[in-house]
Amino acid sequence: YGAAAYDAANAIIKALAKAYGEGKSGQDLRNEVTKEVQDSNFDGVTGHISFDQFGDTNSKVLTVYTVKGGKFVPAKTGTFK
């Protein structure tokens, strides 16, 4: 999950940089950060990072895990259609 967390953190950092650069504070800053995260559009380590109108990621790569020997191991990775 490290790579996904890295991309998520970068989406927030990029949004904060844009929103804070506009000199906003308080609730206005919070609203602007939310908007900027929703408008994220960059290439991260897990692929292209962007969101649809519902706030869901446009990257539909999913991994199904199974338990073997008491550990989670990837069973299948593919693109959700």
C-alpha positions as CSV (number, residue, x, y, z in Angstrom):
1,Y,0.0,0.0,0.0
2,G,3.1,2.2,0.2
3,A,2.9,3.4,-3.4
4,A,-0.8,4.2,-3.2
5,A,-0.3,6.1,0.1
6,Y,2.6,8.0,-1.6
7,D,0.4,9.1,-4.5
8,A,-2.5,10.0,-2.1
9,A,-0.1,12.2,0.0
10,N,1.2,13.9,-3.2
11,A,-2.4,14.7,-4.3
12,I,-3.0,16.4,-1.0
13,I,0.4,18.2,-1.0
14,K,-0.2,19.5,-4.5
15,A,-3.7,20.6,-3.6
16,L,-2.4,22.4,-0.5
17,A,0.3,24.1,-2.5
18,K,-2.2,25.4,-5.0
19,A,-4.8,26.4,-2.5
20,Y,-2.5,28.0,0.0
21,G,-0.7,29.9,-2.7
22,E,-4.0,31.8,-3.3
23,G,-3.8,33.3,0.2
24,K,-6.9,31.7,1.6
25,S,-7.4,30.6,5.2
26,G,-9.9,28.8,7.4
27,Q,-13.0,27.3,5.8
28,D,-12.1,29.0,2.4
29,L,-8.8,27.2,2.4
30,R,-10.4,23.9,3.3
31,N,-12.9,24.2,0.5
32,E,-10.2,25.1,-2.0
33,V,-8.0,22.1,-0.9
34,T,-11.0,19.8,-1.4
35,K,-11.6,21.3,-4.9
36,E,-7.9,21.0,-5.8
37,V,-7.8,17.3,-4.7
38,Q,-10.9,16.6,-6.8
39,D,-9.1,18.3,-9.8
40,S,-5.9,16.3,-9.3
41,N,-4.4,15.3,-12.6
42,F,-0.8,14.0,-12.5
43,D,1.3,10.9,-13.1
44,G,2.1,9.1,-9.8
45,V,4.1,6.0,-9.0
46,T,0.9,3.9,-9.4
47,G,-0.1,5.4,-12.7
48,H,-2.2,8.4,-13.7
49,I,-4.0,10.1,-10.7
50,S,-7.3,11.8,-11.4
51,F,-10.9,11.5,-10.1
52,D,-14.4,11.3,-11.7
53,Q,-17.4,13.5,-10.9
54,F,-18.2,11.2,-7.9
55,G,-14.7,11.5,-6.4
56,D,-13.8,8.0,-7.4
57,T,-10.4,7.3,-8.9
58,N,-10.2,7.0,-12.7
59,S,-7.6,4.3,-12.2
60,K,-9.6,1.0,-12.1
61,V,-6.7,-1.4,-11.4
62,L,-7.7,-3.8,-8.6
63,T,-5.9,-6.6,-6.9
64,V,-7.7,-9.5,-5.3
65,Y,-5.8,-11.1,-2.4
66,T,-6.0,-14.6,-0.9
67,V,-4.7,-16.0,2.3
68,K,-2.0,-18.6,2.0
69,G,0.0,-19.8,4.9
70,G,-1.5,-17.2,7.1
71,K,-0.4,-14.3,4.8
72,F,-2.2,-12.2,2.2
73,V,-0.8,-12.8,-1.3
74,P,-2.0,-11.3,-4.5
75,A,-4.3,-13.8,-6.4
76,K,-5.1,-11.6,-9.5
77,T,-4.6,-8.0,-10.7
78,G,-6.6,-6.5,-13.5
79,T,-8.5,-3.5,-14.7
80,F,-12.1,-3.1,-13.5
81,K,-14.4,-2.6,-16.5
